[in-house]
Amino acid sequence: MLVLPLALRLALAAPVVLGAWGPSLATGALLQAQPALGMKAFVSGAPACAAKYCFGIVAHVVVVGDEPVQTPAWFARQVAEANGLFATIDVGFVVAEVRSVDEELADIDSRGERDGLGRGEHDPHVVHVWVVRRLADVDIEGDEIRGVHWRDRREPTRRYVILSSIAPPRVLAHELGHFFGLPHSKYAVSIMNKTPRTDPPGPERGFHRKELAIMTRDRDAMIGDGTLKLRKRVRPRIGGRTP
């Protein structure tokens, strides 16, 4: 039986406290313990869901050598931002599981490679989020993007989010907006608007009221058809490497 150091046991026992939709200094002990936790930190370091409708995320994280392509703290910030923005429709997300992904999938360069991510790893009732090192723009050669909501072209009901390791904190929330039925928009206030602008400032952006109505409708539809299943916060479950 593995006996954890006292500092690590105390860190695991401490609640995760969030500030400005991200981990606050109160999580410092947990973040320092992450090297000992390894991949488990993607689950234990993520924010809890306090919303009425909590949905599970399965994180598939590429590991190059012995290191994930991004940190658990980075992923926790992505989830915290999404929880803050989706709270308006009583939705939140909890990281239910993390799975290690072989480094051969570190760089996703084509539509076929995007399709391949979802095959054999698509459990029902949760949102699957893949974290890769590099995500190419399949429309502009040589460019890369921060994230995408993707449907397997062979089986469009199989859909998931792919995040690049260079994604800033709100990219997961943006892609989950697509998961909940939103297209890109022209609303200045919306994070679904990709047009460069300064008004309103980035921290003041969220979803437009018309977008919230669409997301609420799709939330209820996905619960009804089993695409998503309501859940509470769960204990860590660590999967093996994806073949």
Secondary structure, DSSP 4 states (H G I P E B T S, - for coil): -PPPPHHHHHHHHSPP-EETTEE-GGGHHHHHHHHHHGGGHHHHTSPP--SSEEEEEEEEEEEETTEESS-HHHHHHHHHHHHHHHGGGTEEEEEEEEEEE-GGGSEE-SHHHHHHHTTT---TBSEEEEEESEEB-SSSTT-B-SEEEEE-SSSTT-EEEEEETT--TTHHHHHHHHHTT------TTBTT--S---SS-GGG-B--HHHHHHHHHHHHHHHHHTSB-B-------EEEEE-
